[in-house]
Amino acid sequence: MQRTQITDFTEGSIPKHLVMFSIPMLLGNLLQALYNTVDSIWVGRFLGPHALAAVSVGFPVIFALIALVNGVTMATTILVSQYFGARQQERLVKTVTNSLILLVALGLIISVIGVVFRRPLLELINTPPEIIDMASEYLAIYMAGLVGMFLYNVASAILRGLGDSRTPLRFLAYATFLNIVLDPLLIFGLGPIPPMGVAGVALATVIAQGMSAVISLRYLYLKSGLLHYEPGMFRLDWELTSLTFRVGLPAGIQQVLVSLSSVVVNSIVNSFGATVIAGFGAASRLDQFAFMPSMTMGMAVSALVGQNLGAGKSERVSETVRWSAILSSSITAIVSAIAILRPDILMVLFTKDEAVLAQGALYLRYVSLSYIPMALMFTIGGVMRGAGDTVATMLLTLVSLWLFRVPLAKYLSSIPELGVGGVWLGIAMGSVAGFLLNFGYYKTGRWKRRVLVQRTVDAESN
């Protein structure tokens, strides 16, 4: 390594590591959410409720198409952290190069699928006719630029596995600033730039993501010592690719299950009309901020657990869980109180439409009841991902979403007294069920048997 800000999590104070590693990631997640939030504010306040609904309805489709690839990104963090903890430098370098090549190939494939099939996918989720043209236009541009997003994400995953969460934050800050500048220019036009409306929002995001990809790759090449040109470097290592998919495919399928459940839930929501869609779209953006501290802590847990298990220091895992649970649930409790007591002060950022405000506030009051259980679930999920036990998290997600969340949302929304409120209640109840399932599995300790690098080392020594 040369000048990356790597951190060895196998020594020193665990709460200090959690906090210092999480803060840059939390700021990064805030910036990432700011991407979408700024887009929604511009669209909702200046282009109207239908435009806001058009942008909002496309996100479950985007998430469904990129979920499997996100699993590969997650596998990269797991492998990098465990190889780093085990001090296997050669495997570490190979993992970096192989992941970058793999993400480019997958990004191109998913982009083609997304652009070609965007309209049938929107029709499949009951997108209202009055917004489908705008939603299709938005998706076409966004999906065409996926390679940039994938490259930035995998570069960030590599650095996080090494304990460096500051560098990805810096690159994301540049991209967010560019996105904020480009939004009004491309939405409304200026000089030779024509007004593009909703399409301008998508193009601003694509350009900003492309820039973050370029500077991330430049950093890895010049500063990390992990990426350098040599003959054959652009060929996939099939053994490592197989391992990456073995770890990442269950994690990707888990995200597919999440995204498909969101698609089904969105389909239920869409049947209530454009006003409810707009309220749901804006309020669910606020969910990002509510979950952000606990999601960030869960990512930090994965890095700490990965390094410590790779180094054979499993005794540090339980302390990591305890401190993460305390920190994440304390912060989430404050956010939950605001969402329950005064959701209106949050929703007014996105729209002045009274009907949309009312729908978004109703959503927040129901769903915020599950914020703390979700925070604890992110911590437990971080442990299992750090260990490489992605199959268990996939199966638990399958049960919580498809045996609880989706059926409950469908059934409760059919009760006249609840209406769309039944959807929100089903989401909350599904989240609580997910926490209880994950906690039960964690207590069994079976995830400890899934450590990837230790098993590889044992095999090589025999």
MIBAZA-699708 format. One record per residue (C-alpha): residue number from 1; x, y negated, z negated. Coordinates in Angstrom, 3 decimals. Last residue first. Layout:
<nodes>
 num       px       py       pz
 NUM        X        Y        Z
...
</nodes>
This chain:
<nodes>
 num       px       py       pz
 462   -2.985   29.281   -4.792
 461   -1.856   25.651   -5.045
 460   -3.704   24.622   -1.912
 459   -7.040   25.941   -3.181
 458   -6.682   24.144   -6.501
 457   -5.887   20.891   -4.711
 456   -8.962   21.234   -2.493
 455  -11.166   21.990   -5.519
 454   -9.784   18.956   -7.305
 453  -10.424   16.827   -4.255
 452  -14.091   17.617   -3.811
 451  -15.581   17.443   -7.305
 450  -18.862   19.377   -7.068
 449  -18.705   21.404  -10.297
 448  -19.213   18.317  -12.483
 447  -22.612   17.740  -10.833
 446  -23.979   20.720  -12.780
 445  -23.878   18.773  -16.051
 444  -27.484   19.696  -16.969
 443  -28.014   16.208  -18.445
 442  -27.559   14.629  -15.020
 441  -30.374   16.764  -13.619
 440  -32.878   15.549  -16.225
 439  -31.805   11.931  -15.742
 438  -32.315   12.192  -11.988
 437  -35.829   13.623  -12.357
 436  -36.868   11.036  -14.962
 435  -35.537    8.173  -12.841
 434  -37.348    9.361   -9.718
 433  -40.651    9.695  -11.602
 432  -40.336    6.070  -12.735
 431  -39.740    4.989   -9.136
 430  -42.758    6.934   -7.880
 429  -44.971    5.233  -10.468
 428  -43.857    1.785   -9.294
 427  -44.415    2.560   -5.603
 426  -47.838    4.052   -6.351
 425  -48.836    0.914   -8.271
 424  -47.860   -1.275   -5.306
 423  -49.894    0.867   -2.921
 422  -52.863    0.846   -5.308
 421  -52.714   -2.958   -5.327
 420  -53.573   -2.727   -1.620
 419  -57.109   -1.742   -2.619
 418  -57.387   -1.204   -6.385
 417  -61.140   -1.295   -7.033
 416  -61.838    0.334   -3.671
 415  -59.693    3.407   -4.425
 414  -58.048    4.306   -1.107
 413  -54.900    2.430   -2.120
 412  -54.489    4.859   -5.028
 411  -54.388    7.880   -2.732
 410  -51.922    6.602   -0.154
 409  -49.572    4.976   -2.666
 408  -49.744    8.074   -4.887
 407  -48.998   10.426   -1.984
 406  -46.030    8.254   -0.865
 405  -44.450    7.677   -4.281
 404  -44.904   11.066   -5.982
 403  -44.357   14.253   -3.971
 402  -42.652   12.569   -1.016
 401  -40.610    9.937   -2.791
 400  -39.656   11.579   -6.086
 399  -39.258   15.062   -4.606
 398  -37.159   14.108   -1.606
 397  -35.048   11.768   -3.741
 396  -34.261   14.629   -6.118
 395  -33.263   16.786   -3.156
 394  -30.943   14.126   -1.712
 393  -29.390   13.376   -5.108
 392  -28.653   17.086   -5.528
 391  -27.067   17.385   -2.078
 390  -24.840   14.340   -2.687
 389  -22.777   15.949   -5.435
 388  -19.530   14.239   -4.371
 387  -18.508   13.454   -7.954
 386  -18.751    9.728   -7.292
 385  -22.158   10.308   -5.704
 384  -23.392   12.139   -8.812
 383  -22.153    9.409  -11.138
 382  -23.575    6.607   -9.004
 381  -26.960    8.326   -8.956
 380  -26.995    8.201  -12.756
 379  -26.278    4.455  -12.735
 378  -28.822    3.774   -9.971
 377  -31.437    5.710  -11.973
 376  -30.897    3.453  -14.976
 375  -31.661    0.371  -12.900
 374  -34.699    2.080  -11.362
 373  -36.106    2.796  -14.824
 372  -35.544   -0.930  -15.617
 371  -37.253   -2.225  -12.440
 370  -40.352   -0.032  -12.677
 369  -42.732   -2.601  -14.153
 368  -41.463   -5.036  -11.507
 367  -43.533   -3.129   -8.935
 366  -46.949   -4.156  -10.248
 365  -46.451   -7.841  -10.968
 364  -44.237   -8.285   -7.909
 363  -46.860   -6.908   -5.503
 362  -49.606   -9.138   -6.917
 361  -47.353  -12.181   -6.535
 360  -46.693  -11.324   -2.891
 359  -50.401  -11.007   -2.120
 358  -51.254  -14.293   -3.839
 357  -48.485  -16.212   -2.073
 356  -49.613  -14.866    1.308
 355  -53.153  -16.078    0.651
 354  -51.957  -19.486   -0.552
 353  -49.754  -20.145    2.498
 352  -46.888  -22.319    1.312
 351  -44.261  -19.726    2.189
 350  -40.879  -18.267    1.397
 349  -39.539  -20.154   -1.610
 348  -43.062  -20.269   -3.064
 347  -42.783  -16.540   -3.800
 346  -40.335  -16.986   -6.670
 345  -42.304  -19.568   -8.646
 344  -45.460  -17.501   -8.041
 343  -44.028  -14.389   -9.694
 342  -44.237  -16.091  -13.110
 341  -44.888  -13.569  -15.917
 340  -44.195  -10.206  -14.285
 339  -41.360  -11.228  -11.944
 338  -39.745  -13.409  -14.628
 337  -39.866  -10.635  -17.234
 336  -38.478   -8.089  -14.778
 335  -35.489  -10.317  -13.975
 334  -34.619  -10.579  -17.660
 333  -34.952   -6.815  -18.188
 332  -32.719   -6.188  -15.158
 331  -29.764   -7.901  -16.850
 330  -30.021   -5.755  -19.980
 329  -30.686   -2.593  -17.939
 328  -27.496   -3.043  -15.897
 327  -25.127   -3.708  -18.795
 326  -26.313   -1.010  -21.194
 325  -26.678    1.690  -18.537
 324  -23.247    0.886  -17.058
 323  -21.604    1.078  -20.475
 322  -23.069    4.487  -21.273
 321  -22.419    5.942  -17.824
 320  -18.757    4.882  -17.807
 319  -18.303    6.331  -21.293
 318  -19.721    9.626  -20.024
 317  -17.280    9.616  -17.079
 316  -14.054    8.978  -19.010
 315  -13.871   12.580  -20.243
 314  -13.709   13.779  -16.631
 313  -10.071   12.729  -16.309
 312   -8.860   15.179  -13.634
 311   -7.326   12.470  -11.412
 310   -9.936   13.025   -8.705
 309  -12.586   12.989  -11.444
 308  -11.269    9.642  -12.641
 307  -11.052    8.088   -9.180
 306  -14.513    9.233   -8.125
 305  -16.144    8.301  -11.447
 304  -14.777    4.768  -11.303
 303  -15.748    4.286   -7.641
 302  -19.217    5.796   -8.087
 301  -19.819    3.757  -11.269
 300  -18.994    0.566   -9.368
 299  -21.618    1.438   -6.763
 298  -24.148    2.048   -9.550
 297  -23.244   -1.300  -11.125
 296  -23.957   -2.986   -7.818
 295  -27.315   -1.253   -7.573
 294  -28.075   -2.343  -11.155
 293  -27.185   -5.988  -10.538
 292  -28.955   -6.055   -7.137
 291  -32.233   -4.419   -8.039
 290  -34.016   -7.657   -8.896
 289  -32.311   -9.594   -6.106
 288  -33.277   -7.035   -3.478
 287  -36.790   -6.897   -4.902
 286  -37.072  -10.567   -3.918
 285  -36.931   -9.441   -0.306
 284  -39.840   -7.128   -1.162
 283  -41.856  -10.210   -2.087
 282  -41.372  -11.836    1.323
 281  -42.247   -8.759    3.360
 280  -45.164   -7.806    1.090
 279  -46.698  -11.250    1.378
 278  -46.225  -11.260    5.168
 277  -47.671   -7.756    5.530
 276  -50.645   -8.682    3.296
 275  -51.405  -11.670    5.508
 274  -50.890   -9.669    8.731
 273  -53.519   -7.015    7.969
 272  -54.450   -4.350    5.390
 271  -53.613   -1.469    7.773
 270  -50.035   -2.714    7.792
 269  -49.667   -1.810    4.110
 268  -50.380    1.869    4.817
 267  -47.899    1.822    7.705
 266  -45.421    0.053    5.476
 265  -45.765    2.888    2.952
 264  -45.112    5.386    5.742
 263  -42.107    3.415    7.016
 262  -40.819    2.963    3.472
 261  -41.129    6.719    2.936
 260  -39.203    7.143    6.157
 259  -36.520    4.773    4.891
 258  -36.097    6.535    1.559
 257  -36.055    9.965    3.195
 256  -33.572    8.662    5.758
 255  -31.466    7.301    2.887
 254  -31.422   10.752    1.303
 253  -30.633   12.230    4.702
 252  -27.618    9.920    4.816
 251  -26.460   11.021    1.369
 250  -26.982   14.651    2.411
 249  -25.026   13.950    5.615
 248  -22.225   12.053    3.891
 247  -20.527   14.789    1.891
 246  -20.673   17.542    4.492
 245  -20.434   14.889    7.209
 244  -17.147   13.589    5.830
 243  -15.860   17.145    5.362
 242  -16.661   17.972    8.994
 241  -15.001   14.762   10.170
 240  -11.942   15.676    8.112
 239  -11.686   19.040    9.849
 238  -12.487   17.455   13.214
 237   -9.760   14.819   13.027
 236  -11.122   12.414   15.630
 235   -8.733   11.056   18.220
 234   -7.948    7.320   18.226
 233   -4.739    7.803   16.227
 232   -3.272   10.065   18.917
 231    0.005    8.183   19.205
 230    0.489    5.712   16.330
 229   -1.007    2.342   15.512
 228   -1.422    1.358   11.896
 227   -4.233    1.436    9.363
 226   -3.611    2.286    5.721
 225   -0.756   -0.151    5.022
 224   -3.375   -2.514    3.629
 223   -2.289   -5.928    4.912
 222   -2.015   -6.145    8.694
 221   -4.260   -3.369   10.009
 220   -6.793   -3.326    7.190
 219   -6.998   -7.115    7.275
 218   -7.468   -7.253   11.037
 217  -10.225   -4.638   10.787
 216  -12.064   -6.731    8.211
 215  -11.561   -9.939   10.253
 214  -13.138   -8.381   13.332
 213  -16.036   -6.739   11.482
 212  -16.962   -9.964    9.655
 211  -17.084  -11.777   13.006
 210  -19.403   -9.178   14.482
 209  -21.716   -9.440   11.487
 208  -21.995  -13.196   11.973
 207  -22.770  -12.837   15.679
 206  -25.395  -10.155   15.042
 205  -27.076  -12.175   12.272
 204  -27.325  -15.312   14.413
 203  -28.717  -13.215   17.282
 202  -31.484  -11.777   15.107
 201  -32.603  -15.181   13.846
 200  -32.432  -16.583   17.375
 199  -34.799  -13.871   18.604
 198  -37.405  -15.121   16.088
 197  -37.415  -18.574   17.708
 196  -35.043  -18.896   20.670
 195  -34.830  -22.644   21.230
 194  -32.332  -23.231   24.076
 193  -28.670  -24.053   23.315
 192  -27.464  -26.699   25.817
 191  -28.223  -29.504   23.357
 190  -29.624  -27.951   20.186
 189  -32.052  -25.056   19.848
 188  -34.782  -24.470   17.249
 187  -34.093  -20.876   16.185
 186  -30.527  -20.704   17.530
 185  -29.226  -23.868   15.894
 184  -31.350  -23.397   12.751
 183  -29.907  -19.907   12.118
 182  -26.330  -20.522   13.310
 181  -25.130  -22.479   10.287
 180  -26.604  -20.026    7.764
 179  -25.185  -17.071    9.712
 178  -21.726  -18.643    9.813
 177  -21.793  -19.174    6.050
 176  -22.895  -15.584    5.547
 175  -20.092  -14.270    7.766
 174  -17.388  -16.199    5.918
 173  -18.789  -15.094    2.557
 172  -18.840  -11.489    3.775
 171  -15.121  -11.618    4.496
 170  -14.379  -12.969    1.028
 169  -16.597  -10.425   -0.655
 168  -14.916   -7.571    1.220
 167  -11.581   -8.771   -0.255
 166  -12.793   -8.973   -3.840
 165  -14.110   -5.413   -4.297
 164  -10.725   -3.686   -4.278
 163  -10.803   -0.501   -6.375
 162   -9.340    1.705   -3.669
 161  -12.754    3.237   -2.949
 160  -14.054   -0.320   -2.712
 159  -11.503   -1.072    0.028
 158  -12.597    1.896    2.121
 157  -16.297    1.109    1.653
 156  -15.682   -2.504    2.723
 155  -14.031   -1.301    5.935
 154  -16.967    1.080    6.428
 153  -19.520   -1.721    6.040
 152  -17.657   -4.162    8.303
 151  -17.400   -1.532   11.028
 150  -21.071   -0.564   10.729
 149  -22.265   -4.168   10.960
 148  -20.187   -4.847   14.046
 147  -21.367   -1.631   15.697
 146  -25.023   -2.551   15.050
 145  -25.183   -5.480   17.464
 144  -27.666   -4.108   20.012
 143  -30.029   -3.133   17.177
 142  -30.485   -6.753   16.114
 141  -31.114   -8.017   19.643
 140  -33.769   -5.441   20.554
 139  -35.300   -5.513   17.051
 138  -36.152   -9.213   17.182
 137  -37.766   -8.929   20.617
 136  -39.821   -5.926   19.485
 135  -41.011   -7.773   16.369
 134  -42.032  -10.786   18.457
 133  -44.003   -8.597   20.868
 132  -45.574   -6.560   18.033
 131  -46.923   -9.567   16.100
 130  -50.503  -10.001   17.391
 129  -50.873   -6.289   18.184
 128  -50.559   -5.256   14.499
 127  -47.691   -2.810   13.802
 126  -49.276    0.584   13.135
 125  -46.065    2.387   12.140
 124  -45.881    4.399   15.372
 123  -46.417    1.261   17.445
 122  -43.202   -0.188   16.052
 121  -41.356    3.036   16.859
 120  -42.776    3.064   20.393
 119  -41.531   -0.536   20.791
 118  -37.979    0.062   19.522
 117  -37.286    3.195   21.583
 116  -34.679    1.929   24.047
 115  -33.018   -0.662   21.810
 114  -32.868    1.563   18.740
 113  -31.636    4.648   20.576
 112  -28.901    2.698   22.363
 111  -27.773    1.036   19.135
 110  -27.778    4.356   17.272
 109  -25.369    5.901   19.795
 108  -23.023    2.912   19.848
 107  -22.897    2.755   16.061
 106  -22.208    6.479   15.790
 105  -19.138    6.210   18.018
 104  -17.832    3.118   16.206
 103  -18.477    4.709   12.818
 102  -16.530    7.855   13.685
 101  -13.482    5.913   14.813
 100  -13.445    3.878   11.584
  99  -13.992    6.950    9.422
  98  -11.123    8.835   11.063
  97   -8.625    6.046   10.519
  96   -9.444    5.602    6.819
  95   -9.691    9.324    6.059
  94   -6.336    9.997    7.709
  93   -4.638    7.397    5.505
  92   -6.127    8.921    2.336
  91   -5.226   12.440    3.393
  90   -1.592   11.373    3.712
  89   -1.638    9.491    0.397
  88   -2.945   12.291   -1.834
  87   -2.525   10.518   -5.196
  86   -5.404   12.472   -6.818
  85   -7.124    9.211   -7.809
  84   -6.545    7.812   -4.310
  83   -7.875   10.989   -2.705
  82  -10.931   10.795   -4.982
  81  -11.602    7.120   -4.286
  80  -11.073    7.447   -0.522
  79  -13.284   10.530   -0.284
  78  -16.186    8.995   -2.220
  77  -15.937    5.634   -0.433
  76  -15.871    7.355    2.960
  75  -18.846    9.531    2.028
  74  -20.870    6.359    1.432
  73  -20.027    5.119    4.913
  72  -21.050    8.483    6.369
  71  -24.343    8.227    4.478
  70  -24.858    4.747    5.919
  69  -24.737    6.402    9.332
  68  -27.671    8.609    8.388
  67  -29.675    5.569    7.267
  66  -29.076    3.432   10.371
  65  -32.233    4.331   12.316
  64  -34.593    4.451    9.333
  63  -33.250    1.151    7.982
  62  -33.855   -0.611   11.266
  61  -37.405    0.756   11.493
  60  -38.089   -0.192    7.869
  59  -36.767   -3.694    8.647
  58  -38.878   -4.412   11.725
  57  -42.095   -5.239    9.864
  56  -40.440   -8.124    8.050
  55  -39.319  -10.003   11.179
  54  -42.758   -9.790   12.788
  53  -44.512  -10.612    9.477
  52  -42.455  -13.791    9.140
  51  -43.317  -14.705   12.738
  50  -47.005  -14.153   12.022
  49  -46.823  -16.187    8.797
  48  -45.384  -19.317   10.481
  47  -42.371  -20.476   12.492
  46  -41.118  -23.192   10.138
  45  -41.707  -21.998    6.558
  44  -41.740  -18.243    7.105
  43  -39.042  -18.112    9.784
  42  -36.546  -20.404    8.097
  41  -37.199  -18.882    4.657
  40  -37.113  -15.333    5.998
  39  -33.774  -15.830    7.739
  38  -32.361  -17.452    4.610
  37  -33.528  -14.411    2.629
  36  -32.087  -11.895    5.063
  35  -28.559  -13.274    5.076
  34  -28.907  -14.312    1.434
  33  -29.377  -10.641    0.612
  32  -25.906   -9.991    1.965
  31  -24.583  -13.005    0.043
  30  -26.154  -11.713   -3.149
  29  -24.713   -8.283   -2.397
  28  -21.275   -9.848   -2.058
  27  -21.686  -11.750   -5.315
  26  -22.661   -8.483   -6.962
  25  -19.690   -6.752   -5.335
  24  -17.337   -9.477   -6.590
  23  -18.814   -9.135  -10.113
  22  -18.942   -5.327  -10.142
  21  -15.188   -4.641  -10.164
  20  -14.499   -7.021  -13.052
  19  -17.548   -5.850  -15.015
  18  -17.077   -2.122  -14.548
  17  -13.308   -2.260  -15.056
  16  -13.728   -4.282  -18.257
  15  -16.375   -1.850  -19.508
  14  -14.001    1.066  -18.753
  13  -10.936   -0.378  -20.497
  12   -7.620    0.959  -19.212
  11   -6.444    3.883  -17.089
  10   -8.035    6.076  -14.411
   9   -9.615    3.033  -12.766
   8   -6.430    2.129  -10.850
   7   -7.194   -1.138   -9.073
   6   -6.262   -2.159   -5.541
   5   -5.954   -5.823   -4.562
   4   -4.497   -5.063   -1.150
   3   -1.008   -6.408   -0.584
   2    1.148   -3.553    0.652
   1    0.000    0.000    0.000
</nodes>
